[in-house]
Amino acid sequence: MILHEHFLMEATDKILDRMNDDMSDSGFEGYDNLTKIHEVIAEGFGQILDANNSAVALRHRIKKKDFFKFWEKVKASGCGEPGIYFSNDKEWGANPSLRKGTRVLTTRGVFPIEELQDKEFEVKNLNGKISKARCWLSGKDKPLHKLTLSSGKEYYCTAEHEWPVWDGEKYVKVKSPALEVGDKLPFLRESNLGFNKDQGGSMRDGFFVGWHLGDGWTTIRTDTGDRQNGLVISKKDAESGIKDILESFLNKHFDSKAKFYERESTFELNTTHKAWTCYMKDVVGYGHKAEGLPRMAWVGSEEFRKGLIDGLFSSDGSVEQDKKRIRFHSAHKKLIEDVSDLLGFYGIKSTIHYKVTSLNDKEFSGYVLNITEGQSIRQFRNIFKLTHGEKQSRIDNYEFRYNIPENNQVEIVNIELTDLKEDVWDISVYDDTHCFQIAHCITGNCVEIALRPCQFCNLTTSRVGVIGNYKDKLIDLVSDAILCIASIEQIEDKQ
């Protein structure tokens, strides 16, 4: 059964001359409002015309002058985009979109999609190549679908959003409601994120921040009201030189004379030195563990991120000897989720579990991040090195008896419509893949066919019930549809 069809027309003088002088009462709808397409064109963002977005022409509100004004801009662009589809509802066929907080990898850093609004930037596409892109607020108060991946990661998107799904030979775009359990999405594995390689913190900065997030704390003293920072290390940690590394960092960066004091089984350090607090807040962008990873994790240097992962896993991580499993533990869900996202951008798959443990008749709850996939363990080992000698030794000693098959895909385990309605954002990628990288997969938006000069595309819909009247006479359906579209003079005069 045909649900919709996509027709291509040549915008020749002959066809344009057939239009009536008086078309109905209004103009085009670009994206989700009347003025957006005109605003974009007026502001000189010509590359929008090369993108994969269609303008909506409302049948009951079109003016001929608006049509020609719009197409003069398209003509000047030298290509046929954006396409036009005629509709009675400006919301039908609107751009695909993602909810606030969806992290996107750009060449400037990793940003929540809403922070990219009205900006031009570059992203990694379906093939891992760099392409120019632009983001905008594409819808307000839109119903959301929830997509769940095999890792447990959840993404929220509108029904119009399209995902590149493997069909056994190639990736094809599928709208969110049409996704099926078992569909596979592309998953990039990269040795670095490709931005700010030499700026934004050193490896020692990252290690210090990572240890603070793992086995450190920030409290407010009740007697003075001062902010107090502290670190703890085990006797085993000290054997790897971590005590000396942390004390040296404090002395060098903050001119602090703070020292670790020995406890029964640990060394502990506490200080109200203000330089430490200012560094974490103003330089690193850290507030509290409950807020997740600091800003510098997403926009800092590769060296900083490598040091950060080292500090996190050397402090609050574990490497199992009998099982091939690397873990990170935290009481803070947001921190665990952020670490999972960061690792995902490097092509390291992880899962998150909630766990309750007992110690000395007390219960402690928290979250555990697990890396168990062979290819992901190998990816972790190739990119990151832990200062904690025993943990790194266990990772180095992992052996894989069989060749690990390449698996650069992630599986969908659930897709469902939720009761949520939220504002959403869309990204136009200016290439032929129309895809961009988010933390745990590659996603995309709609794709349109390449156009020759003087061509434009016209998207139209047909009622399923009406299509049924054509039965098997597909050629009659196509002929009637082409006549309907091409005969623009049939648009009623509503003025």
ABEGO torsion letter per residue (X at the ends): XBABBBBBBBBBAAAAAABBABBBABBBBBEABAAAAAAAAAAGBAAAAABABBBBBBAAABBAAAAAAAAAAAAAAGBAOBBBBBBABAABGBBBBBBBGBBBBBAAEBBBAAAABGBBBBBBBAAGBBBBBBBBBABBGBBBBBBBBAAGBBBBBBAABBBBBBAGABBBBBBAAABBBGBBBBBBBBABAGBGAABGEBAAAAAAAAAAAAABBBBBBAAAGBBBBBBBBBAAAAAAGAAAAAAAAAAAAAGBABBBBBBAABBBBBBABAAAAAAAAAAAGBABAAAEBBAAAAABBAAAAAAAAAAAAAAABBBBAABBBBBBBBABAAAAAAAAAAAAAAGBBBBBBBBBBBBGGBBBBBBBBBBABAAAAAAAAAABBBABAAAAAAAAABBBABBBBBBABBBBABBBBBABBBBBBBBBBBBAAGBBBBAABBBBBBBBBBBBBGBBBBBBBBBAAAAAAAEABAAAAAAAAAAAAABAAABBBAX
